[in-house]
Amino acid sequence: MDIAEIIIKKLNEQLNTVEKQFFTEWYESSSENRELYKRLELIKLKTGKTPDISAIDSSVAFDKVLSNFKSKRKRRSIKTVMKYAAIGLIFIVGGYSVWQFSNSNHNNVIDPHAVTLDMGNGNIISLSDQNQQDILDEDGNFLGKKTGNEIDYTKAAKRNETAYNCLKVPNGKTFNVRLADGTLVHMNAGSSLKFPTVFSLENFRKVKLTGEAFFEVSKDKKHPFIVNVNQLDITVVGTKFNVSSYPEDVSIKTVLVEGSVKLAERGTKAQFLKPGFEAEWNPKSKKINFSKVDTSIATRWMKKGLVISQLPFDKIITKLERYYGVKIENRNKTINNQIYTAEFEDVSIDQVLSTFQVDTEFNYKIENKKVIIY
């Protein structure tokens, strides 16, 4: 067995029963082996991708180590062989880790379906589906810990200067981030949030949102919390509210669940939003319209709910693509202007389209992540 291949499969948790036994025997045979594997794990945590040992032709190094070893003695246990092989690989990985970090900006291919974290220095981390993942800055300082579908920054190391991260959630997924002040942000699919890793105690707590998110803001009267969306600033002290502002949306919608919120375009007088109401700000008219709403509808997406309210079908397509992480090709343009209102909870896209078929005649087929309507 090729130990380099075994190590890579172990990092990706892809070992079968026999390979697990082989890896365990190699790992426990020496401290060098354990140090090597931990170093590779650290590379993966910092870069968000599996170290490509094969790219530096590690198998050649193994062959040389093993051939030299065999020339000296015919028979040795696998533990001893692997110990010597590890020594050769450690020198390779030592140089490779430096090469990988210096070139991560150019060679780090990000999965378009993965949640990513832009570290603000050109380095983008792909957040794995593993249970836990430490988030470190370029100097190795601890920023946060990812557990499940949430990152927690409340124990981030203090810095002399403000550093920003940007969390991006792809279509078809949702994700949470707990900011350094304890504020919890639930992010909807197709959204991004730019935020400081640590908030300054001298200024506002300010973040920038694209897409949709529900905020549970930690109360701090001395440091108001500001969500910047397009040209609109939403300022709060401690409250719960939902903001929706996707690029294709005509307006920015803010729904207040509890607490107090004030909204203002930069340089204009702020207007206050009451709990149970929605503020709809149009960037073209520069006006804010208020209306009483059912707040549970605005937050239903957090419970895998899909709400469609008086939307034409061409806008619904965008919503479905984001919610289900699919690509939809509509070959039936006659239904683009058909208006729908519907609510769904934890259903497949097949079920959604079947429901629309009851009201409007069209056919469709689903192949993997692509839907064709005709």
Secondary structure, DSSP 8 states (H G I E B T S, - for coil): --HHHHHHHHHTT---HHHHHHHHHHHHT-HHHHHHHHHHHHHHHHHSS---GGGGTHHHHHHHHHHHHHHH-S---HHHHHHHHHHHHHHHHHHHHHHHHHHHHHH----TTS-EEE-SSS-EEE--SSSEEEEE-TT--EEEEEETTEEE-TT----SS--EEEEEE-TT--EEEE-TTS-EEEE-TTEEEEEESS--SSS-EEEEEEEEEEEE----TTS-EEEEETTEEEEESS-EEEEEE-TT-SSEEEEEEES-EEEEETTS--EEE-TTEEEEEETTTTEEEEEE--HHHHTGGGGTEEEEEEEEHHHHHHHHHHHHT-EEEE--GGGTT-EEEEEEES--HHHHHHHHHHHS---EEEETTEEEE-
